[in-house]
Amino acid sequence: MKREELLQRLQIYKREIYRRAYVVLLAGLLPVIIVFVVIALESDILQYGIWGIITFFAAFLLFMTGLIWWFAVMVNRWIPKKVGLLCPECNTPILKNKVDEFMKSGLCTFCGAKILED
């Protein structure tokens, strides 16, 4: 892989992360907005009671934990594979390498395979 090609793939990787981060953010905020709109329309917050509100926030935190876990797995495994940022020898994402060392030497820091061509 040439350095120019690597830089293009890194730009695509960055765009994919930002795009999916916005999706995760919207998916996390949507339940909160819906519940607060419903509560505002009802205008009787005591109707749900304190346990209803605590249950909602506990479910929301569990949902957000799942979303963040999914996002982390996607960023570390799926997106590098989709963009083609894997070492051809050991199949490790290039981004897990020390980036400065990798850009200088062009070698995978895990298996030592030559990835970048000058």
N, C-alpha and C positions, 0 to 999 in steps of 0.2 A: 504494500500500500504506500502510495506517495504521501508526502506531508500535506499537500494541497487537498488531496482526497480526505485525509484524516481531519483536517480543519473543517471541510464541508460537512462531514459526518458529525463532528462535534456540534456544529451549528444546528443541524437537524435534531440532534439529541436534546439540545437546550430548548429548542422550540417545542418539542414533544413534551418535555417536562413542564414547561410553563402552561401549555394548553391543558394538560391533564391536572395540573395543580388548580387551575381555575374551575375545572369540573368538580374536583374534590371539595373545593371551597363552597361552591354553589350547592352541592349535594348536602353538605353539612349545615349550611345556613337555611336551606329550604324548610326543614321540619320546625325549626325555631320560629321562623316567620309565620308559618301556617298556624302554629299553636297560639302565638301572641295575637294574631288577627282574630282567631276564634274567641280567645278570651276577651279581647277588646269589644267584639261584637256582642258577646254575652253580657259584658260589663258587670258580671257578678263572680269575681274571682273566688269568693268563699264557697261557691257551689261545688268547686272541684276539691276543696280541702287541701290541707298541707300535704297529705300523703299522695294525692294525685299529682301535685306539682313535683314532689320529690321523686316519684316514680317516673315522671316524664323526663326529668333531668338525668336520672340514672340510665334510662334507656338511651337518651341522647348521647351521654358519655360513652356508653358501650358501642353505639353506632359510629361515633367519631373515632374511637380506638380501632375499630375494624377498617374504617376508611383510611386512616393513617397507615395501618399495617399493609393494606392493599397497595397504597401509593408507594410505600418503601420497597415492597417486593417488585412492583412494576418498574421503578426507577433502577433498581439494582440488577434485575434479571431480564425482563421482557423488552424494555426499550433498547438496551445495548444489542440484544440479539436481533431486533427488528432493523436497527440502523446499520448493523454490521460492524460493531465495535468489539469483536471478540478476537482473542488470540487464536490463530489457526491451529496451533499445536495443542494447547491445554484447554481451550474453550473457555477461558476466564475473561470476563469483561476487562477491556483495556483500562477503563477508568478506575479500576481497583488498584492498578499499578500506581507507583509514585509518578505523578504526571511530569514533574521536572526531569527526573531521571529518564523516564521513557522518551521524552521529546529530545533529549541530548543523545542517548545511545540508540534508540529505536529497538531495544530489546525488551521482551516481556520480563518483568521482574520476578515472575513466578517460575517459568520454565527456561528462560534464556533464549527463546526463539527470536529470530530476526523478523520484525513486523514491518518496520518502516524502511523504505528504500530511499536513498538520497537522490 
